[in-house]
């Protein structure tokens, strides 16, 4: 039988101010990148199930390797 860990070990920690700042920066870089590259990516919703979140993420899904490399470069090291 699997060991049951104490509740405090199963609850995710609250992010530090630094982690929140880093996440906010990454979100802003991603949003800017999406705006910059949205017109380059085809929007092909054919074959997607109803209610899919494809319209929210199609730029990420359809991005070229070069565009994704650009995003990775802008985000920088983790």
C-alpha positions in Angstrom: 0.0 0.0 0.0 1.3 3.5 -0.9 2.5 5.7 1.9 0.1 8.6 2.7 2.0 11.8 3.0 1.0 14.5 5.6 -1.4 17.1 4.3 1.2 19.9 4.4 3.4 17.9 2.0 0.6 17.5 -0.5 -0.5 21.2 -0.7 1.5 23.2 -3.2 3.6 26.0 -1.7 2.6 29.6 -2.2 4.9 31.2 -4.7 7.4 33.7 -3.5 7.4 37.3 -4.7 10.3 36.4 -6.9 8.5 33.4 -8.5 5.4 35.5 -9.1 7.5 38.3 -10.7 9.2 35.7 -12.9 5.8 34.2 -13.9 4.4 37.6 -14.7 7.4 38.4 -16.9 7.2 35.2 -18.8 3.4 35.8 -19.3 4.1 39.2 -20.7 6.9 38.0 -23.0 4.5 35.2 -24.3 1.6 37.7 -24.8 3.9 40.0 -26.8 5.3 37.1 -28.8 1.7 35.9 -29.6 0.8 39.4 -30.9 4.0 39.6 -32.9 3.5 36.2 -34.6 -0.3 35.7 -34.8 -0.5 36.8 -38.4 2.2 34.3 -39.4 0.3 31.3 -38.1 -2.5 29.5 -39.9 -5.8 29.3 -38.0 -7.1 25.9 -38.9 -10.0 24.9 -36.6 -11.1 22.1 -38.9 -11.3 18.8 -37.1 -11.1 20.4 -33.7 -13.7 19.3 -31.2 -16.3 21.7 -30.1 -15.2 23.6 -27.0 -11.5 23.1 -27.8 -9.1 25.7 -26.6 -7.4 25.8 -29.9 -8.5 29.4 -30.6 -6.6 30.4 -27.5 -3.4 28.5 -28.3 -3.2 28.2 -32.0 -0.2 30.4 -32.3 1.7 28.1 -29.9 0.4 25.0 -31.7 1.1 26.2 -35.3 4.3 28.1 -34.6 7.4 27.3 -36.6 10.6 26.1 -34.9 12.1 29.4 -35.7 9.3 31.3 -33.9 9.5 29.0 -30.9 13.2 29.5 -30.7 12.6 33.2 -30.7 10.1 32.8 -27.8 12.6 30.6 -25.9 15.3 33.2 -26.4 13.1 36.0 -25.2 12.1 34.1 -22.1 15.7 33.3 -21.3 17.1 30.7 -18.9 14.7 29.1 -16.5 
